[in-house]
Amino acid sequence: MSEPLRVLQLITELRPAGAERIVFELARGLPKENFHVQVASLLPAIGAVAGWLREAGVPVHDLGMCCKYDLRARGRLVELLNRECIGLLHTHLFHANVLGRSAARKAGVRCVGTAHITERRFMPWRFWLERRALSKDGLLVCVSEAVKTFMQERAGISAQQMRVIHNGVDFSRFEEWTSPERRNEARATLRKAIDVPEFAEVAIAVGRLEPQKNYPLLLTAWAELCRSFQEGLRDQRLVIVGDGSQRESLKAQVRQLGIERSVHWLGHRDDVPALLAGADAFVHSSSYEGFGLVVVEAMAVGLPVVATAVDSIPEVLGGESAASGMLVPPNDARALASRLASLLAMQGEGRASMGASGRKRAHEKFSLERMLGDYSALYRELAK
């Protein structure tokens, strides 16, 4: 029996976000009889994901970058690759992709990168570097067809050098919250936590409070929705789970819009499956999205979704006529308010049917087992 392939996952940092969770799932989930996986962080290896990895027994290395442009980390990475006898380097996100490929060539190690996002900020030099760093026989994995199209159009990378492997979700984290009994329990617990009546209709948004997620759009839409519901004397609430650089400016927007009573900030939470299970609808307002892992998580508990139709989101939900959710044009607060109001006003059976369709699609298309199988096959192919 051959020795397991020694794989190093390289990423910029290990704070909770979509790409970082995928690194965690790969590191702990790939078959140990075939792969010995370690993780390296360019920036100091702190944050929740670093803790998860260490608890799972995964070796974590810190390359000690003082900033994202500290090129001295390249030498430390070359040394690490040689010392740990790494057979395959798997890089994630721009900085790790560029620096990692250079270090892999120096160390004589095979390398594959993954593109996780559709970067809409004006950074044309990033795409040039990404293309230059990818050798003629290099391979870039994309987490969605939307990312593949984006990298082809913006970075000029040929379709032949890219392969799509959709992100996968560990559905075992959500399974217990799909039964009616546990959903009712979660519903009561969430309403008690935010001190609202049991009959209140709750929409939930989960994600970093950063510009990409476009929370200003969501709050504008929520204010519009509250005005439209005033005549019906209904009690609707918006729960926002996450933290980030825009927290204070978003709270100021809530005060300016006069919707403080109906918006609840929960910050970063580790009990997201239970929170999703306690809500009536999931709302996602991103301006751009490489995959939308949290949308699949909402689908996993059977929660109907309203989301902006950007990049990969239609791909995740199943298209414009998807039975698992509703899509709205990006940057259209009125349309977002209208669709979300329709979903909250829907009878329980209608929401349940939509949620069941979403759960079925999530399990069919975006399981963790499928993702691990696809990466295992790719690693074996590259190791030949």
C-alpha positions in Angstrom: 0.0 0.0 0.0 1.4 3.4 -1.0 2.0 6.2 1.4 -0.7 8.9 1.7 -0.1 11.9 -0.5 1.1 14.8 1.7 -1.0 17.8 0.9 -0.7 21.4 2.2 -3.7 23.7 2.1 -2.5 27.4 1.8 -4.8 30.3 2.5 -4.3 34.0 3.4 -5.8 33.8 6.9 -8.0 31.6 9.1 -10.9 33.8 10.3 -14.4 32.5 9.6 -15.5 33.0 6.0 -16.5 30.8 3.1 -13.1 29.9 1.7 -11.7 29.3 5.1 -14.5 26.9 6.0 -13.8 24.9 2.8 -10.2 24.6 3.8 -11.3 23.3 7.1 -13.7 20.8 5.5 -10.9 19.6 3.1 -8.3 19.3 5.9 -10.5 17.2 8.2 -12.6 15.3 5.6 -10.3 14.0 3.0 -9.7 10.2 3.4 -6.7 9.8 5.8 -5.7 6.6 4.2 -5.1 8.5 0.9 -4.1 12.0 2.1 -2.1 13.5 4.9 -3.3 17.1 5.0 -1.8 20.1 6.7 -2.8 23.8 6.6 -0.7 27.0 6.3 -1.8 30.6 6.8 0.1 33.5 5.2 -1.0 35.8 8.0 -0.8 34.8 11.7 -2.7 31.6 12.2 -5.3 33.0 14.6 -9.1 33.1 14.4 -11.9 30.5 14.9 -10.9 28.3 11.9 -7.4 27.9 13.2 -8.9 26.7 16.4 -11.3 24.2 14.6 -8.3 22.8 12.7 -6.2 22.3 15.8 -9.1 20.6 17.6 -9.5 18.3 14.7 -5.8 17.3 15.0 -4.8 19.1 11.7 -1.3 20.5 11.8 -1.4 24.3 11.3 1.5 26.4 10.1 2.0 30.2 10.5 4.0 31.8 7.7 4.2 35.1 9.6 3.3 37.6 7.0 3.2 41.1 8.5 0.8 42.2 5.7 -0.6 40.6 2.5 2.3 41.9 0.5 5.1 40.7 2.6 7.0 38.6 0.1 9.4 37.1 2.6 6.8 34.5 3.3 7.7 32.9 0.0 11.0 31.7 1.3 9.3 30.4 4.5 6.8 28.5 2.4 9.5 26.9 0.2 11.2 25.8 3.4 7.9 24.4 4.8 7.2 22.5 1.6 10.6 20.9 1.6 10.7 20.1 5.4 7.2 18.5 5.4 7.9 16.6 2.1 4.7 18.1 0.6 3.6 16.3 -2.6 0.8 18.7 -3.5 0.2 22.4 -2.6 -3.5 23.5 -2.8 -3.8 27.3 -2.6 -7.0 29.3 -2.0 -7.7 33.0 -2.8 -5.6 35.5 -4.6 -2.6 36.1 -2.4 -2.1 32.4 -1.7 -2.6 31.5 -5.3 0.0 33.9 -6.6 2.6 33.4 -3.9 2.0 29.7 -3.5 2.5 28.9 -7.2 5.8 30.7 -7.2 7.0 28.9 -4.1 5.8 25.5 -5.5 7.8 26.0 -8.6 10.9 26.8 -6.5 10.4 23.7 -4.4 9.5 21.5 -7.3 6.1 20.7 -5.9 2.8 20.2 -7.8 0.3 23.0 -7.2 -3.4 23.6 -7.8 -5.3 26.8 -6.9 -9.0 27.5 -6.2 -10.8 30.7 -7.1 -13.6 31.4 -4.6 -14.8 34.9 -5.5 -15.8 37.2 -8.4 -13.8 40.2 -7.3 -15.7 43.3 -8.4 -13.5 45.9 -6.8 -11.3 47.7 -9.4 -8.0 45.8 -9.1 -7.0 45.0 -12.7 -3.4 44.1 -11.6 -4.8 41.2 -9.6 -6.2 39.5 -12.7 -2.9 40.1 -14.5 -0.9 38.5 -11.7 -3.3 35.6 -11.4 -2.9 34.9 -15.1 0.9 35.3 -15.0 1.3 33.1 -11.9 -0.6 30.2 -13.6 1.8 28.3 -15.7 0.8 27.0 -19.1 0.0 23.6 -17.7 -1.4 25.0 -14.4 -4.9 24.3 -13.2 -7.4 26.6 -11.5 -10.4 25.2 -9.7 -13.5 27.4 -9.6 -16.2 27.0 -7.0 -19.0 27.8 -9.5 -19.6 28.1 -13.2 -20.1 31.8 -12.5 -16.5 32.1 -11.2 -15.2 30.1 -14.2 -16.9 32.5 -16.6 -15.7 35.5 -14.6 -12.0 34.4 -14.5 -12.2 33.6 -18.2 -13.5 37.1 -19.0 -11.6 39.2 -16.5 -8.3 37.4 -16.0 -8.1 35.9 -19.5 -7.5 32.4 -18.2 -8.5 29.7 -20.8 -11.5 27.4 -20.1 -9.1 24.5 -20.6 -7.1 25.5 -17.6 -10.1 25.7 -15.3 -12.4 23.1 -13.7 -15.5 23.6 -11.6 -15.9 21.9 -8.2 -18.8 23.3 -6.3 -18.4 23.9 -2.6 -20.0 21.4 -0.3 -21.8 21.7 3.0 -21.7 19.3 5.9 -25.4 18.6 6.2 -24.9 16.7 9.5 -24.7 20.2 11.2 -28.2 20.9 10.0 -30.0 17.6 10.0 -31.4 17.8 13.5 -33.1 21.1 12.7 -35.2 19.8 9.9 -37.8 18.0 12.0 -41.0 19.9 12.9 -40.4 19.5 16.6 -36.9 21.0 16.4 -38.0 23.7 14.1 -40.7 24.7 16.6 -38.2 24.7 19.4 -35.8 26.8 17.4 -38.6 29.2 16.5 -39.5 29.8 20.1 -35.9 30.1 21.2 -35.1 32.7 18.6 -38.1 34.8 19.4 -37.4 34.7 23.1 -33.8 35.7 22.4 -34.8 38.8 20.6 -37.8 39.4 22.9 -40.6 39.3 20.3 -44.0 37.5 20.3 -44.2 34.0 19.0 -46.3 35.0 16.1 -43.7 37.5 14.8 -42.5 36.8 11.3 -38.7 36.7 11.2 -36.4 37.1 8.2 -32.7 36.3 8.8 -29.5 37.4 7.0 -26.1 35.8 7.8 -22.8 37.1 6.6 -19.9 39.4 7.2 -20.8 43.1 7.6 -18.7 44.1 4.6 -19.4 46.0 1.4 -19.7 42.8 -0.8 -22.7 41.7 1.2 -24.6 45.0 0.5 -26.4 45.3 3.8 -27.3 49.0 3.0 -29.5 47.6 0.2 -31.1 45.1 2.6 -31.8 47.7 5.2 -33.3 50.1 2.6 -35.5 47.2 1.4 -36.5 46.3 5.0 -37.6 49.9 5.7 -39.7 49.7 2.5 -41.2 46.4 3.7 -42.0 47.8 7.1 -43.9 50.7 5.6 -45.9 48.4 3.4 -46.9 46.2 6.3 -48.0 49.0 8.6 -51.6 48.9 7.4 -51.8 45.2 8.2 -50.6 45.7 11.8 -48.2 42.7 11.4 -45.1 42.1 13.4 -42.1 41.4 11.2 -38.4 41.3 12.3 -35.1 41.2 10.6 -32.3 39.3 12.4 -28.7 40.0 11.2 -26.0 37.5 12.1 -22.4 38.5 11.6 -19.8 41.2 12.2 -17.5 43.3 10.2 -16.1 46.8 9.4 -19.6 48.2 8.5 -21.3 47.4 11.8 -21.5 51.0 13.1 -22.4 52.6 9.8 -25.2 50.0 9.3 -26.5 50.7 12.8 -26.5 54.4 11.9 -28.5 53.7 8.8 -31.1 51.7 10.8 -31.5 54.7 13.1 -31.8 57.1 10.1 -34.5 54.9 8.6 -36.4 54.6 11.8 -36.5 50.8 11.9 -34.5 50.2 15.1 -37.5 48.3 16.7 -37.6 45.7 13.9 -33.9 45.0 13.3 -31.9 42.8 15.7 -28.1 42.4 15.6 -26.7 39.1 16.9 -23.0 39.5 15.9 -20.9 36.5 15.2 -22.5 33.2 16.3 -21.5 29.6 16.2 -25.1 28.3 16.4 -26.1 29.3 12.9 -28.0 26.1 12.1 -30.4 26.7 15.0 -30.8 30.3 14.2 -31.7 29.5 10.5 -34.2 26.9 11.7 -36.0 29.4 13.9 -36.6 31.9 11.1 -39.3 32.1 8.4 -37.2 33.3 5.5 -33.6 33.8 4.5 -32.5 37.0 2.7 -29.3 37.5 0.9 -28.4 40.9 -0.7 -24.9 40.5 -2.0 -23.5 42.7 -4.8 -21.3 39.8 -6.0 -20.8 36.2 -4.8 -18.5 33.4 -5.9 -20.6 30.7 -4.4 -22.9 31.7 -1.6 -22.2 29.0 1.0 -24.7 30.4 3.5 -27.5 30.3 0.9 -26.9 26.5 0.7 -26.9 26.3 4.5 -30.3 28.0 4.6 -31.5 25.6 2.0 -30.1 22.7 4.1 -32.6 23.4 7.0 -35.5 23.9 4.6 -35.6 27.7 4.8 -37.0 29.5 1.7 -34.6 32.1 0.2 -34.9 35.6 -1.3 -31.6 36.6 -2.9 -30.1 39.0 -5.4 -29.5 37.4 -8.8 -25.8 37.9 -8.8 -23.0 35.6 -10.2 -23.4 32.1 -8.7 -26.7 32.7 -6.7 -29.0 31.7 -9.6 -26.8 28.6 -10.1 -27.1 27.7 -6.5 -30.9 28.2 -6.3 -31.6 26.5 -9.6 -32.4 29.4 -11.9 -35.0 32.1 -12.3 -37.9 29.8 -11.9 -36.4 27.8 -9.0 -38.8 26.3 -6.6 -36.4 26.7 -3.7 -36.4 30.5 -3.6 -37.0 33.9 -5.2 -34.4 35.9 -7.2 -34.4 39.7 -7.5 -32.3 42.1 -9.6 -29.2 43.4 -7.9 -29.3 46.8 -6.3 -33.2 46.9 -6.5 -34.4 47.7 -3.0 -38.0 47.9 -4.0 -38.0 44.5 -5.7 -36.2 42.9 -2.7 -38.8 44.4 -0.4 -41.6 43.2 -2.5 -40.4 39.6 -2.8 -39.5 39.3 0.9 -42.9 40.7 1.8 -44.5 38.1 -0.4 -42.6 35.3 1.2 -43.3 36.5 4.8 -47.0 36.8 3.9 -47.1 33.3 2.4 -49.0 30.6 4.2 -46.9 28.2 6.2 -47.6 25.4 3.7 -46.2 27.5 0.8 -43.0 28.3 2.7 -42.6 24.7 3.7 -42.9 23.5 0.1 -40.4 26.0 -1.1 -38.0 25.1 1.8 -38.4 21.4 1.0 -37.4 22.0 -2.6 -34.4 23.9 -1.5 -33.3 21.2 0.9 -33.7 18.6 -1.9 -31.6 20.6 -4.3 -28.9 21.3 -1.7 -28.5 17.6 -0.9 -28.4 16.7 -4.6 -25.9 19.3 -5.7 -23.8 20.6 -2.8 -23.1 17.9 -0.4 -19.7 17.7 1.4 -19.3 14.1 0.3 -19.5 15.1 -3.3 -17.0 17.9 -2.9 -14.5 15.7 -1.1 -14.9 13.0 -3.7 -14.3 15.5 -6.5 -11.1 16.9 -4.8 -9.9 13.4 -4.0 -10.2 12.4 -7.7 -8.4 15.6 -8.7 -5.6 15.1 -6.2 -5.0 11.5 -7.5 -5.0 12.8 -11.1 -2.4 15.4 -10.3 -0.3 13.0 -8.3 0.2 10.7 -11.3 
